[in-house]
Amino acid sequence: MRETEQRATWTYTEQFGEEPELVASAPGRVNLIGEHTDYNGGFVLPCAIDRRIAVAVGPGRRGGFQTRPYQTRLYSADFDEMRQIDEKDSSWADYPRGVVWAMGEAGHEIRPFSAAFAGNVPLGSGLSSSAAIEAATALALDAFFGLGVGRTDLAVICQRAENDYVGVGSGIMDQYASLLCEAGAALLLDCRSLEARSVPLDLEAAGLALVVCDTRVERGLADTGYNDRRATCERAARMLGLEELRDATERDLDLLSEAELKRARHVVSENARVLEAVEALEIGVFDEFGRLMYASHASLRDDYEVSTPELDTFVRTAQQHGATGARLTGAGFGGCAIALVPMSETAEFTDACEQAFAECGFEDPAFYEFVPAAGAEVAN
Ligand code: GLA
């Protein structure tokens, strides 16, 4: 068992006075390329990271504080607090509550249960800790109640939880990645058909490290221009008589102007870049993959306008130090950026970034190195 899974198990036993019936865990993700394309029906290429949220689940009938009738109880080891199922309260517990609600909406009966959570996905930095808690909850409940829901449907349920319960209008990438990514691979997902395939990503063989920089600029999706970007894309699609910008071509762009033109130009070019990036990965041409990463960043900065001075500084430093590729990852507006850096040069590179951030008077960034990890799993 992984450390997070062990911690969830111990916490469950401590809080509920019995052994859990099972423990499941799900990872955060970084998106390698394909940003703000998911809610436009386009392509994304995320990979799971080796940071996870685990949940131990059982009936919880023996706990000392339990009253009748039995009620669902949720406990977080990291926040050291117990929450009930009933009331939405803008805490971490809204994610599992949302999943229970969305499973009910999908026609699955969820009887009372007890759950203990423990995780190590950095919170609020764009590595999808919320998708990880949703995916872990969904997979655990599916196994605990023997529902037999497929993983794609679980991802749809988790997205529903995020959109309609938590109230963030995100696409399906994060939940899908958390549930379906495989170790050692990225996942090419067609967000319209929800068909996906793993694309092997052996960074070690290529002598490259995936460096993630957390700019420490927190971004709450609900408070940002995320919903505004989404609305502009929907407007642009309507102006073109299309259901989604996925179907727009470069020639269609001539019919648009101002914000609609810029946002649509990003989506059209980014979808093409994802497919080119997959081709480059499949033949192991990382230089081309890196060039596409830089191009993606420029498009997110200039056309989609979701970058920040911190993210731009990271990418510029990467370029100056000869990194293979770099770009912001996730929604933007702060959060994280990634770079592919020759393995022997990562320390020098992160030092240079720290120095560049200090010179600009930015917060000290945090760095992680990840290898593509496994998606959600039931541990026992
Ligand atoms: C956030 C959302 C995703 C996706 C990205 C941008 O991570 O949760 O659905 O839209 O932003 O690519």
Residues whose N, C-alpha, C, O or C-beta is under 5 A from the ligand:
A	BS01	GLA	G34 E35 H36 T37 D38 S170 G171 I172 M173 D174 G330 A331
